[in-house]
Amino acid sequence: MGDPMGLRDMFFGTMAGAAFVLMGASYALFFALGRLHQSRSMGAASGVSYLLLAAATYVLVDALSLSGVWILVTTVMLVGYFLLPRAIWHLCVGTHAGESADTHSRATQ
């Protein structure tokens, strides 16, 4: 078994886990708002949020002394957090393509 976790590592692990969730949510939110409103500042905010997400991931891995397959799991999570908002955006755009024309024609009838 491994060494027992110290109070400091437990604190940093908990804070890094919370930051991971919050930065992941803020990245997705700023990404979607940036695309929706075509705002470069929201796009920049999503980039900063992703960098903070990567930093929180590093702190989490370090504080919990993760190794082996757990490094792979956190790397896949980090890549997934980067790619999935983009994929979801393309899915929504594709799903709702042509919907504004249908809505406008029904509203004028």
C-alpha positions as CSV (number, residue, x, y, z in Angstrom):
1,M,0.0,0.0,0.0
2,G,1.1,3.6,-0.5
3,D,2.1,6.2,2.0
4,P,-0.7,7.8,4.0
5,M,-1.9,11.1,2.6
6,G,-1.0,14.2,4.5
7,L,-3.4,16.9,5.5
8,R,-1.8,19.4,3.1
9,D,-2.1,17.0,0.1
10,M,-5.7,16.2,1.0
11,F,-6.5,20.0,1.1
12,F,-4.8,20.6,-2.3
13,G,-6.4,17.6,-3.8
14,T,-9.9,18.7,-2.7
15,M,-9.3,22.3,-3.9
16,A,-7.8,21.1,-7.2
17,G,-10.8,18.8,-7.7
18,A,-13.2,21.6,-7.1
19,A,-11.2,23.9,-9.4
20,F,-11.2,21.2,-12.1
21,V,-15.0,21.0,-12.1
22,L,-15.4,24.8,-12.0
23,M,-12.9,25.5,-14.7
24,G,-14.3,22.8,-16.9
25,A,-17.7,24.3,-16.6
26,S,-16.5,27.9,-17.2
27,Y,-14.5,26.7,-20.3
28,A,-17.6,25.2,-21.8
29,L,-19.7,28.2,-20.9
30,F,-17.3,30.8,-22.3
31,F,-16.7,28.7,-25.4
32,A,-20.4,28.4,-26.2
33,L,-21.0,32.1,-25.4
34,G,-18.0,33.1,-27.5
35,R,-19.3,31.1,-30.5
36,L,-22.9,32.2,-30.0
37,H,-22.1,35.9,-29.8
38,Q,-19.0,35.7,-32.0
39,S,-17.1,37.4,-29.2
40,R,-13.3,37.2,-29.2
41,S,-13.2,38.2,-25.5
42,M,-15.4,35.2,-24.5
43,G,-13.1,33.0,-26.7
44,A,-10.1,34.4,-24.8
45,A,-11.9,33.7,-21.5
46,S,-12.5,30.1,-22.6
47,G,-8.8,29.8,-23.3
48,V,-7.8,31.1,-19.9
49,S,-10.3,28.8,-18.3
50,Y,-8.8,25.8,-20.1
51,L,-5.3,26.8,-19.0
52,L,-6.5,27.0,-15.4
53,L,-8.2,23.6,-15.9
54,A,-4.8,22.2,-17.0
55,A,-3.1,23.8,-14.0
56,A,-5.8,22.3,-11.6
57,T,-5.2,18.9,-13.3
58,Y,-1.5,19.2,-12.6
59,V,-2.0,20.1,-9.0
60,L,-4.6,17.3,-8.6
61,V,-2.1,14.7,-10.0
62,D,0.7,16.0,-7.8
63,A,-1.4,16.3,-4.6
64,L,-2.9,12.8,-5.0
65,S,0.5,11.3,-6.1
66,L,-1.2,9.7,-9.1
67,S,0.9,7.4,-11.3
68,G,0.6,4.8,-14.0
69,V,-2.8,4.4,-15.6
70,W,-4.2,7.3,-13.5
71,I,-1.9,9.7,-15.4
72,L,-3.5,8.3,-18.6
73,V,-7.0,8.8,-17.3
74,T,-6.4,12.4,-16.3
75,T,-4.8,13.1,-19.7
76,V,-7.8,11.6,-21.5
77,M,-10.1,13.7,-19.3
78,L,-8.2,16.9,-20.1
79,V,-8.2,16.2,-23.8
80,G,-11.9,15.3,-23.6
81,Y,-12.7,18.6,-21.9
82,F,-11.0,20.4,-24.8
83,L,-12.7,18.5,-27.6
84,L,-16.2,17.8,-26.4
85,P,-17.5,21.4,-26.2
86,R,-16.4,21.8,-29.8
87,A,-18.1,18.6,-30.9
88,I,-21.3,19.5,-29.0
89,W,-21.2,23.0,-30.7
90,H,-21.0,21.4,-34.2
91,L,-23.8,18.9,-33.2
92,C,-26.1,21.8,-32.1
93,V,-25.3,23.8,-35.2
94,G,-26.0,20.8,-37.5
95,T,-29.2,19.9,-35.6
96,H,-30.6,23.5,-35.8
97,A,-29.4,24.3,-39.3
98,G,-32.3,25.8,-41.3
99,E,-34.4,26.1,-38.2
100,S,-34.4,29.9,-38.2
101,A,-35.9,30.0,-41.7
102,D,-38.7,27.7,-40.7
103,T,-39.4,29.7,-37.5
104,H,-39.4,33.0,-39.5
105,S,-41.8,31.7,-42.2
106,R,-44.2,30.3,-39.5
107,A,-44.2,33.6,-37.6
108,T,-45.1,35.6,-40.7
109,Q,-48.1,33.4,-41.7
